[in-house]
């Protein structure tokens, strides 16, 4: 049941456009009483058919150097902003 609420919050948060994993986790942890772990969030994002990995962003850490962080968007947002017409299809990368 917890992942259902997390999925709903994520989809609502992503309605305005793509966000990265850290922004999504910050939003979930600040709006839900118990929040979520990075691992659980990654599982929810990767397994939901309505949420698509949109790209990645480079982050730099003090100790770990640089790393990539995923950007996520809803299928509806991508279809509305990709310029595809109704006969075209979109496939996730």
SULWO-V747460 format. One record per helix or strand of 3 or more residues. SS is the DSSP state (helix for helix, strand for strand). FROM is the first residue (numbers start at 0). TO is the last residue. Records with the same first field share a line. If there is no record, write none. Layout:
BEGIN
SS = FROM-TO ; FROM-TO
END
This chain:
BEGIN
helix = 1-15 ; 20-30 ; 37-46 ; 74-80
strand = 50-60 ; 64-73
END
